[in-house]
Amino acid sequence: MKVSTPPQPRLPRPARQLLEHAGLRSSLPRLNILDALVICGKATAVELHAYLEEPGLPISLSCVSQTLRRLHLSGLLERDTNKRYSLAPGAVAAMGKSNELH
């Protein structure tokens, strides 16, 4: 007899809360890119694409580029003159507060 376990509640994900706070829909590419930027710090679209593809996440370079551009326009990311993206200071602070709550 197979015993099923009850579904586990989803743990809060700081990136998801950050997107919701910014009024953006949570999508897997956005969540993965924000999570990767937390780990990598600064990265170009090509660097992030390579980082995300390494564990086998199916994502195209154009999807990474478009997502970065949209997150930058929303104010969640900063972009330097070398086209390297990083979390905006306000986003970093919001993610830190989210982590403190959980």
C-alpha positions as a Markdown table, in Angstrom:
| # | Residue | x | y | z |
|---|---|---|---|---|
| 1 | Met | 0.0 | 0.0 | 0.0 |
| 2 | Lys | 1.4 | 3.4 | -1.0 |
| 3 | Val | 1.3 | 6.0 | 1.6 |
| 4 | Ser | 1.1 | 9.5 | 0.3 |
| 5 | Thr | 2.6 | 12.4 | 2.2 |
| 6 | Pro | 0.7 | 15.7 | 2.5 |
| 7 | Pro | 2.0 | 18.4 | 0.2 |
| 8 | Gln | 4.6 | 20.6 | 1.9 |
| 9 | Pro | 3.9 | 24.3 | 2.1 |
| 10 | Arg | 6.1 | 26.3 | -0.2 |
| 11 | Leu | 8.8 | 28.2 | 1.7 |
| 12 | Pro | 8.9 | 31.9 | 1.1 |
| 13 | Arg | 11.4 | 32.8 | -1.6 |
| 14 | Pro | 12.9 | 36.3 | -1.2 |
| 15 | Ala | 13.1 | 36.8 | -5.0 |
| 16 | Arg | 9.3 | 36.0 | -5.3 |
| 17 | Gln | 8.5 | 38.5 | -2.6 |
| 18 | Leu | 10.7 | 41.1 | -4.2 |
| 19 | Leu | 8.9 | 40.7 | -7.6 |
| 20 | Glu | 5.5 | 40.9 | -5.9 |
| 21 | His | 6.6 | 44.1 | -4.0 |
| 22 | Ala | 7.7 | 45.6 | -7.4 |
| 23 | Gly | 4.3 | 44.7 | -8.9 |
| 24 | Leu | 5.8 | 42.1 | -11.2 |
| 25 | Arg | 4.6 | 38.6 | -12.0 |
| 26 | Ser | 6.7 | 35.8 | -10.6 |
| 27 | Ser | 8.0 | 33.7 | -13.4 |
| 28 | Leu | 10.6 | 30.9 | -13.2 |
| 29 | Pro | 13.1 | 32.8 | -15.4 |
| 30 | Arg | 12.8 | 35.9 | -13.2 |
| 31 | Leu | 13.2 | 33.9 | -10.0 |
| 32 | Asn | 16.2 | 32.0 | -11.3 |
| 33 | Ile | 17.9 | 35.1 | -12.6 |
| 34 | Leu | 17.4 | 37.0 | -9.3 |
| 35 | Asp | 18.6 | 34.0 | -7.3 |
| 36 | Ala | 21.7 | 33.8 | -9.6 |
| 37 | Leu | 22.5 | 37.5 | -9.2 |
| 38 | Val | 22.3 | 37.1 | -5.4 |
| 39 | Ile | 25.0 | 34.4 | -5.7 |
| 40 | Cys | 27.1 | 35.9 | -8.5 |
| 41 | Gly | 26.9 | 39.5 | -7.6 |
| 42 | Lys | 27.5 | 41.1 | -11.0 |
| 43 | Ala | 27.1 | 39.3 | -14.3 |
| 44 | Thr | 26.4 | 39.9 | -18.0 |
| 45 | Ala | 23.6 | 38.2 | -19.8 |
| 46 | Val | 26.0 | 35.7 | -21.3 |
| 47 | Glu | 27.6 | 34.9 | -17.9 |
| 48 | Leu | 24.1 | 34.4 | -16.3 |
| 49 | His | 23.0 | 32.3 | -19.2 |
| 50 | Ala | 26.0 | 30.0 | -18.8 |
| 51 | Tyr | 25.5 | 29.9 | -15.0 |
| 52 | Leu | 21.9 | 28.9 | -15.3 |
| 53 | Glu | 22.5 | 26.3 | -18.0 |
| 54 | Glu | 25.2 | 24.5 | -16.0 |
| 55 | Pro | 22.7 | 22.7 | -13.7 |
| 56 | Gly | 20.5 | 22.0 | -16.7 |
| 57 | Leu | 18.0 | 24.8 | -16.5 |
| 58 | Pro | 16.5 | 25.2 | -19.9 |
| 59 | Ile | 16.7 | 28.9 | -20.7 |
| 60 | Ser | 17.7 | 30.8 | -23.8 |
| 61 | Leu | 20.1 | 33.7 | -24.0 |
| 62 | Ser | 17.4 | 35.9 | -25.4 |
| 63 | Cys | 15.1 | 35.1 | -22.5 |
| 64 | Val | 17.9 | 36.0 | -20.0 |
| 65 | Ser | 18.6 | 39.2 | -21.9 |
| 66 | Gln | 14.9 | 40.2 | -22.1 |
| 67 | Thr | 14.4 | 39.4 | -18.4 |
| 68 | Leu | 17.4 | 41.4 | -17.3 |
| 69 | Arg | 16.2 | 44.4 | -19.4 |
| 70 | Arg | 12.7 | 44.2 | -17.8 |
| 71 | Leu | 14.1 | 43.9 | -14.3 |
| 72 | His | 16.4 | 46.8 | -14.9 |
| 73 | Leu | 13.6 | 49.0 | -16.2 |
| 74 | Ser | 11.5 | 48.1 | -13.1 |
| 75 | Gly | 14.3 | 49.3 | -10.9 |
| 76 | Leu | 15.2 | 46.0 | -9.4 |
| 77 | Leu | 18.6 | 45.8 | -11.2 |
| 78 | Glu | 21.4 | 48.2 | -12.0 |
| 79 | Arg | 23.5 | 48.0 | -15.1 |
| 80 | Asp | 27.0 | 49.3 | -15.4 |
| 81 | Thr | 28.8 | 50.5 | -18.5 |
| 82 | Asn | 30.1 | 47.0 | -19.2 |
| 83 | Lys | 26.5 | 45.7 | -19.3 |
| 84 | Arg | 27.0 | 43.8 | -16.1 |
| 85 | Tyr | 23.8 | 43.6 | -14.0 |
| 86 | Ser | 23.5 | 43.5 | -10.2 |
| 87 | Leu | 20.7 | 43.9 | -7.7 |
| 88 | Ala | 19.8 | 47.5 | -7.0 |
| 89 | Pro | 20.6 | 48.7 | -3.5 |
| 90 | Gly | 16.9 | 48.9 | -2.7 |
| 91 | Ala | 16.3 | 45.4 | -3.9 |
| 92 | Val | 19.2 | 44.1 | -1.8 |
| 93 | Ala | 17.7 | 45.8 | 1.3 |
| 94 | Ala | 14.3 | 44.4 | 0.6 |
| 95 | Met | 15.7 | 40.9 | 0.2 |
| 96 | Gly | 17.6 | 41.2 | 3.4 |
| 97 | Lys | 14.5 | 42.2 | 5.3 |
| 98 | Ser | 12.6 | 39.3 | 3.8 |
| 99 | Asn | 15.3 | 36.9 | 5.0 |
| 100 | Glu | 15.1 | 38.3 | 8.5 |
| 101 | Leu | 11.4 | 37.7 | 8.6 |
| 102 | His | 11.7 | 34.0 | 7.8 |
